Amino acid sequence: MDEDETRRLLDAVRQATREAAELREQADAASARRREAVQACMDAGIPRQQIAEALGAHRSVIYRLLRH
């Protein structure tokens, strides 16, 4: 393997690492918005089963979301 190939492969690693970090930030922000929306539903008195259906998850997930 020559220096050009090594540089190209390492650049690909760096780029993928940057992309992964950006996507993690986006996912964290989306999770925070989802937590806020679930909390707003809870505060409004919407039944947990309806919230769970909107989440596409079991009701127990609601409690795990709000703990974080």
C-alpha positions as CSV (number, residue, x, y, z in Angstrom):
1,M,0.0,0.0,0.0
2,D,1.4,3.4,-1.0
3,E,1.1,6.7,0.8
4,D,-1.7,7.9,-1.4
5,E,-3.8,4.8,-0.7
6,T,-3.1,5.2,3.1
7,R,-4.1,8.9,3.0
8,R,-7.3,8.1,1.1
9,L,-8.3,5.4,3.5
10,L,-7.5,7.5,6.6
11,D,-9.4,10.5,5.0
12,A,-12.4,8.2,4.6
13,V,-12.2,7.3,8.3
14,R,-12.1,10.9,9.3
15,Q,-15.0,11.8,7.1
16,A,-17.1,8.9,8.4
17,T,-16.3,9.9,11.9
18,R,-17.4,13.5,11.3
19,E,-20.7,12.3,9.7
20,A,-21.3,10.0,12.6
21,A,-20.8,12.8,15.1
22,E,-23.2,15.1,13.2
23,L,-25.9,12.3,13.0
24,R,-25.5,11.7,16.8
25,E,-26.1,15.3,17.5
26,Q,-29.2,15.3,15.3
27,A,-30.5,12.1,16.9
28,D,-29.9,13.6,20.4
29,A,-31.8,16.7,19.4
30,A,-34.7,14.6,18.0
31,S,-34.8,12.5,21.1
32,A,-35.0,15.6,23.3
33,R,-37.9,17.0,21.2
34,R,-39.7,13.6,21.5
35,R,-39.2,13.7,25.3
36,E,-40.6,17.2,25.4
37,A,-43.6,16.2,23.3
38,V,-44.3,13.1,25.4
39,Q,-44.1,15.2,28.6
40,A,-46.5,17.8,27.1
41,C,-48.9,14.9,26.4
42,M,-48.6,13.6,29.9
43,D,-49.1,17.1,31.4
44,A,-52.2,17.6,29.2
45,G,-53.6,14.4,30.7
46,I,-53.6,12.4,27.4
47,P,-53.9,8.7,28.3
48,R,-50.6,6.8,28.3
49,Q,-52.0,4.2,25.9
50,Q,-52.7,6.8,23.3
51,I,-49.2,8.3,23.8
52,A,-47.7,4.9,23.5
53,E,-49.6,4.3,20.3
54,A,-48.3,7.6,18.9
55,L,-44.8,6.5,19.8
56,G,-45.3,3.1,18.2
57,A,-44.1,1.6,21.5
58,H,-45.3,-0.1,24.7
59,R,-46.4,2.1,27.5
60,S,-43.4,1.2,29.6
61,V,-41.2,3.1,27.0
62,I,-42.9,6.4,28.1
63,Y,-41.4,6.1,31.6
64,R,-37.9,5.3,30.2
65,L,-38.1,8.3,27.8
66,L,-39.0,10.6,30.6
67,R,-36.2,9.4,33.0
68,H,-33.4,10.6,30.7
